[in-house]
Amino acid sequence: MQTKPFFMNNPDWYYFDEEDWKYRLTDKAPKEARDSYEDFYASTEMIDIQEITELLERSRRLL
């Protein structure tokens, strides 16, 4: 079960950028929130890479 990232504990620290469709930090975010933000997007990118790899493998098996 995934829990809410630390940077989301205070709405003054972040906002959702609808143009880029991702969260952004404000200047009010402390170091711990910035670290949490970096970890959040690093783990999200890893999930995307794993999902893409799995889809490619399934596609190859069908060919």
Secondary structure, 3 states (H helix, E strand, C coil): CCCCCHHHHCCCCEEEECCCCEEEECCCCCHHHHHHHHHHHHHHHHHHHHHHHHHHHHHHHHC
